[in-house]
């Protein structure tokens, strides 16, 4: 995939681990110039990305981090907003702290980072890639507030796509089913017995391979595609990269 993105200027949020880390690796390998944000988890020692600390739930922090990244890159062509967090939230057992936490890190951060990116992209166009969730479509008995926050991301993505299309800014969301720290937290939460049963359910529910995908090998190519010119006529979409776990569309 070398040079497919040809020095495209990309900012990845939440890039120190999980999907964000995979995005930094894959997009850099495809020829992009990458800046990346981290917050609580420090960035890896060996990386070609330019790193900036950012609390994506805080407006001032987002503005400062984006300004630094844009200055470093000399502009911004693509935002991959990978920062997010899975936490359990069982209906009937949810408190306001859980609601606020899931809303802030998953939805508020999406609005803040997207608007910061748009303020730069509106002059010359660009691409924004958000992350939704299959759980936001199907619902979840154990992570209802996470699912609800991600559903808000879906709605925001469609709204921003309509609003910013005239400026040449596309906005899409991905619903991946790949192995991440969030998937590990879910496994730890439900316990070993339930986790074994869950693995059996995944084997039956995911037609392609029967298990969660790999962030680099399975999700990476979609990130490269959406970051490139081939996706210029795609906006406002929720695109599932999940091996068939949830088949979207009418």
C-alpha positions as CSV (number, residue, x, y, z in Angstrom):
1,X,0.0,0.0,0.0
2,X,3.0,2.3,-0.1
3,X,2.4,5.8,-1.3
4,X,-1.3,5.3,-2.0
5,X,-2.0,8.3,0.2
6,X,1.0,10.3,-1.2
7,X,1.8,12.5,1.8
8,X,-1.8,13.1,2.7
9,X,-1.9,14.9,6.0
10,X,-3.8,12.8,8.6
11,X,-4.6,13.3,12.3
12,X,-5.5,10.2,14.3
13,X,-7.1,10.7,17.8
14,X,-6.8,8.1,20.5
15,X,-3.8,6.7,18.7
16,X,-1.7,5.1,21.5
17,X,-3.6,1.8,21.4
18,X,-6.2,-0.2,19.7
19,X,-7.8,1.0,16.5
20,X,-6.0,4.3,16.7
21,X,-2.6,2.7,16.9
22,X,-3.5,0.4,13.9
23,X,-4.6,3.5,11.9
24,X,-1.3,5.2,12.6
25,X,0.6,2.2,11.4
26,X,-1.5,1.5,8.3
27,X,-1.9,5.1,7.1
28,X,1.8,5.8,7.6
29,X,2.7,2.7,5.6
30,X,0.3,3.9,2.8
31,X,2.3,7.1,2.5
32,X,0.4,9.5,4.7
33,X,2.1,12.0,7.0
34,X,0.5,11.3,10.4
35,X,0.0,13.3,13.5
36,X,-1.6,11.5,16.5
37,X,-3.1,12.3,19.8
38,X,-2.8,10.5,23.1
39,X,-4.1,11.2,26.6
40,X,-3.7,8.7,29.5
41,X,-1.8,6.0,27.5
42,X,1.6,7.1,26.4
43,X,2.5,6.8,22.8
44,X,4.9,4.0,21.7
45,X,8.6,4.7,21.7
46,X,9.1,3.7,18.1
47,X,6.8,5.6,15.7
48,X,7.0,7.9,12.8
49,X,4.0,9.9,13.8
50,X,4.1,13.4,15.4
51,X,2.4,13.1,18.8
52,X,0.4,15.7,20.8
53,X,-1.4,15.2,24.1
54,X,-5.1,15.8,24.0
55,X,-8.2,15.3,26.1
56,X,-10.8,14.9,23.4
57,X,-13.6,15.6,25.8
58,X,-12.3,19.1,26.6
59,X,-12.9,21.9,24.0
60,X,-9.8,23.9,24.8
61,X,-7.5,20.8,24.7
62,X,-9.0,19.8,21.4
63,X,-8.4,23.3,19.9
64,X,-4.9,23.4,21.1
65,X,-4.0,19.9,20.0
66,X,-5.5,20.4,16.5
67,X,-3.7,23.7,16.1
68,X,-0.4,22.1,16.9
69,X,-1.0,19.1,14.6
70,X,-2.1,21.3,11.7
71,X,1.0,23.5,12.1
72,X,3.2,20.4,12.2
73,X,1.6,18.8,9.1
74,X,1.1,22.1,7.2
75,X,-2.7,21.5,6.9
76,X,-5.1,18.7,7.4
77,X,-6.7,16.4,4.8
78,X,-8.0,13.5,6.9
79,X,-9.3,13.1,10.5
80,X,-9.6,9.6,11.9
81,X,-11.4,10.0,15.2
82,X,-10.5,6.7,16.9
83,X,-10.7,7.9,20.5
84,X,-13.5,6.2,22.4
85,X,-14.2,3.9,25.3
86,X,-16.4,0.8,26.0
87,X,-17.8,0.5,29.5
88,X,-20.6,-1.7,30.8
89,X,-24.0,-0.1,31.4
90,X,-26.8,-2.5,32.3
91,X,-30.3,-1.0,32.0
92,X,-31.7,-0.7,35.5
93,X,-28.2,-0.4,37.0
94,X,-27.0,2.9,35.3
95,X,-26.1,6.0,37.2
96,X,-25.4,9.5,35.9
97,X,-21.7,9.1,36.1
98,X,-21.8,6.3,33.6
99,X,-24.1,8.3,31.3
100,X,-21.8,11.3,31.4
101,X,-18.7,9.2,30.9
102,X,-20.0,7.3,27.9
103,X,-21.5,10.4,26.3
104,X,-18.4,12.6,26.8
105,X,-15.8,10.2,25.5
106,X,-17.8,8.7,22.6
107,X,-20.2,11.5,21.5
108,X,-19.0,14.8,22.8
109,X,-15.4,14.0,21.6
110,X,-16.8,13.3,18.1
111,X,-18.5,16.7,17.8
112,X,-15.5,18.6,19.2
113,X,-12.9,16.9,17.1
114,X,-15.0,17.0,13.9
115,X,-15.7,20.7,14.3
116,X,-12.0,21.4,14.9
117,X,-11.1,19.4,11.8
118,X,-13.8,21.2,9.7
119,X,-12.5,24.6,10.7
120,X,-9.3,23.8,8.8
121,X,-10.8,21.6,6.0
122,X,-13.6,24.0,5.0
123,X,-11.1,25.9,2.8
124,X,-9.9,23.0,0.7
125,X,-12.0,20.0,1.6
126,X,-11.2,16.9,3.5
127,X,-12.3,13.6,5.0
128,X,-13.6,12.8,8.5
129,X,-13.8,9.2,9.7
130,X,-15.7,8.5,12.9
131,X,-16.3,5.3,14.7
132,X,-19.8,4.0,15.5
133,X,-20.8,0.5,16.6
134,X,-22.9,-2.5,15.7
135,X,-24.2,-2.3,19.2
136,X,-25.7,1.1,18.4
137,X,-27.8,-0.6,15.7
138,X,-28.7,-3.8,17.5
139,X,-28.8,-2.5,21.1
140,X,-26.9,-4.1,24.0
141,X,-28.1,-5.6,27.3
142,X,-24.7,-5.0,29.0
143,X,-23.5,-1.7,27.5
144,X,-26.6,0.3,26.8
145,X,-25.0,3.7,27.4
146,X,-22.1,2.9,25.1
147,X,-24.6,1.8,22.5
148,X,-26.7,5.0,22.9
149,X,-23.6,7.3,22.7
150,X,-22.5,5.5,19.5
151,X,-26.0,5.9,18.0
152,X,-25.6,9.6,18.6
153,X,-22.3,9.4,16.7
154,X,-24.2,7.8,13.7
155,X,-26.8,10.6,13.7
156,X,-24.1,13.3,14.1
157,X,-22.1,11.8,11.2
158,X,-25.1,12.0,8.9
159,X,-25.9,15.6,10.0
160,X,-22.3,16.8,9.6
161,X,-22.1,15.1,6.2
162,X,-25.1,17.0,5.0
163,X,-24.0,20.3,6.4
164,X,-20.4,20.2,5.2
165,X,-20.7,18.6,1.8
166,X,-20.8,22.0,0.1
167,X,-17.3,22.6,1.4
168,X,-16.0,19.4,0.1
169,X,-15.8,17.7,3.5
170,X,-17.0,14.1,3.6
171,X,-18.0,12.5,7.0
172,X,-18.5,8.8,7.4
173,X,-18.5,6.3,10.3
174,X,-17.3,2.8,10.6
175,X,-18.8,0.0,12.7
176,X,-15.9,-2.5,13.2
177,X,-15.8,-5.8,14.9
178,X,-12.1,-6.2,15.6
179,X,-10.0,-7.2,18.5
180,X,-9.3,-4.2,20.7
181,X,-8.8,-3.3,24.3
182,X,-12.5,-2.5,24.5
183,X,-13.2,-6.1,23.4
184,X,-10.9,-7.3,26.1
185,X,-12.7,-5.2,28.7
186,X,-16.0,-6.7,27.7
187,X,-14.6,-10.2,28.0
188,X,-13.2,-9.4,31.5
189,X,-16.6,-7.9,32.5
190,X,-18.7,-10.9,31.6
191,X,-16.3,-13.4,33.1
192,X,-14.6,-16.6,31.7
193,X,-17.7,-18.8,31.6
194,X,-19.8,-16.2,29.7
195,X,-16.8,-15.3,27.6
196,X,-16.5,-18.9,26.4
197,X,-20.1,-18.9,25.4
198,X,-19.7,-15.5,23.7
199,X,-16.9,-16.9,21.6
200,X,-19.2,-19.7,20.5
201,X,-21.8,-17.2,19.5
202,X,-19.3,-15.2,17.5
203,X,-18.3,-18.3,15.6
204,X,-21.9,-18.8,14.6
205,X,-22.6,-15.1,14.0
206,X,-19.6,-13.9,12.0
207,X,-19.8,-15.6,8.5
208,X,-16.2,-14.6,7.6
209,X,-13.9,-16.4,9.9
210,X,-16.1,-16.8,13.0
211,X,-14.1,-14.4,15.1
212,X,-13.3,-10.7,15.6
213,X,-11.1,-9.3,12.9
214,X,-7.6,-7.8,13.1
215,X,-7.4,-3.9,13.3
216,X,-4.5,-3.7,10.9
217,X,-5.3,-6.4,8.4
218,X,-9.1,-6.2,8.3
219,X,-9.9,-2.6,9.2
220,X,-6.7,-1.0,7.9
221,X,-7.6,-1.2,4.2
222,X,-10.9,0.5,4.7
223,X,-9.2,3.3,6.5
224,X,-6.8,3.7,3.6
225,X,-9.7,3.7,1.1
226,X,-11.8,6.3,3.0
227,X,-8.7,8.5,3.4
228,X,-8.0,8.4,-0.3
229,X,-9.5,9.9,-3.5
230,X,-11.5,6.7,-4.3
231,X,-14.0,7.6,-1.5
232,X,-14.8,11.1,-2.8
233,X,-18.4,10.3,-3.6
234,X,-19.2,8.6,-0.2
235,X,-20.5,10.6,2.7
236,X,-22.9,10.2,5.6
237,X,-22.6,6.4,5.7
238,X,-22.2,3.9,8.4
239,X,-20.0,1.2,7.0
240,X,-19.7,-2.1,8.7
241,X,-16.3,-3.8,8.8
242,X,-17.3,-6.8,10.9
243,X,-17.1,-10.1,8.9
244,X,-20.9,-10.0,8.4
245,X,-21.7,-9.9,12.2
246,X,-24.3,-7.2,11.4
247,X,-25.4,-6.6,7.9
248,X,-26.5,-3.0,7.4
249,X,-28.7,-1.6,4.7
250,X,-32.3,-1.9,3.7
